[in-house]
Amino acid sequence: MHRPNWRHRLYEILEQGSAEDGVSIAVNRALMALIVVTVIATVLESVPALAAQYASAFQAVEVVAIFVFTIEYFLRLATAVEHAPLRHLGTFRAILRFSTSWSGLIDLAAIMPFWLGFLIAPDFRIILVVRLVRFFKLTRYSPAMRSLVDALYSERRALAGCFIIFCGTTIIAAALMHLVEGNAQPDKFGTIPEAMWWAIVTVGTIGYGDAVPVTVMGRMLAGVTIFVGLIMMALPVGIVATAFSNEVHRRDFVITWGILARIPLFRELTAAHIADIMRCLRAQKIDAGAVITRRGDPAHAMYLIADGEVEIRLHHKTVRLGAGHFFGEVAALKRARRSATAIAVTTTRLLVLDATDLHALMEQEPQIASRIQDAARTRIGHELVAPNGDLILEELSEEPLGSLEVERET
């Protein structure tokens, strides 16, 4: 099914699909700045003196925010069908699915207080609190916040179990403290519900000190409750920390896997082979204009371009390489010196493979070794290196690629 170009372009701008899209970066940064400004303004507006003195400024910020966020909301509805998981649903169902999702509900809550004001007269304090929901819009722009939300969702059953155990422990502690301290302090422990306040703050390791046991048995029970509370608080913390760490590693794995899948060198490899390669690669982000390698420097690695553009400056010509290409393999194989200077034309993401790992990889994977050596010969044959010795002599020796030369079957 044909999809309108304008809708796809709007989707790319709103979702910041490419690190090189200047319009998308500008729009998303402006939205983030507006979210931060509105949250700060909402907090300050709760102070009566500031609200009276800067009423017009706060109102202007709110009007601008509502105008921008309303347009953003409807544009996101219009581009909902461009989301990969929703493309098979059709336009109407995709809009309905997005509007009921977490992101859609947050976007709706960000503009709801203003438009509800035309229908009802809600309490001003409620409006201020609802406005602060806009803070959660930042989860769309922060990978760390998205990872945390995903981690909480993935461990929702374990966290629910911890909450149930916490409630059970609180009830038991409150019942025992009522039994031990009920006669000594009937105003604080006379009933189980009254004793539950003490149990909650004690198991939660807060301990306000407004209700404390005075009997020996009560103090002993309080000590046991505090110890149990420390264990109870450690459970959800450990679950969330482990889930968050796994989510970050999973996201990095998916991103790196996607990058490798776009590189022709690894396109036909099996999943097991790609997983082995991923353990050898390290990601590197290079700013536009930065020097990646310099002519004459020792070669310690080869580079694969995941995103962006790199300019290779030789003595006799300049070559530009884009996403999917790789360079530096000849010098890395021979452990020679760089024959050219490589500069990032745009902000570029590289995958770096150290020379030692490169040699080991080529020994283990003849298919990759053959492709790398073919690429090296092609570059020499197409005069990407000068015939008068632009490549370092060690790279053009009679032993083409050392002991790593792979024989082809005829």
Secondary structure, DSSP 8 states (H G I E B T S, - for coil): ----HHHHHHHHHHHT--TT-HHHHHHHHHHHHHHHHHHHHHHHHTSHHHHHHTHHHHHHHHHHHHHHHHHHHHHHHHTGGGSGGGGGG-HHHHHHHHHTSHHHHHHHHHHHHHHHTTT----HHHHHHHHGGGGGGGGGT-HHHHHHHHHHHHTHHHHHHHHHHHHHHHHHHHHHHHHHHTTT-HHHHSSHHHHHHHHHHHHTT---SSS---SHHHHHHHHHHHHHHHHHHHHHHHHHHHHHHHHHHHHHHHHHHHHHHHSGGGTTS-HHHHHHHHHH-EEEEE-TT-EEE-TTSB--EEEEEEESEEEEE-SS-EEEEETT-EE-HHHHHHT-B-SSEEEESS-EEEEEEEHHHHHHHHHH-HHHHHHHHHHHHHHHHTTSS-TTTTS-GGGGSSSTTGGG------
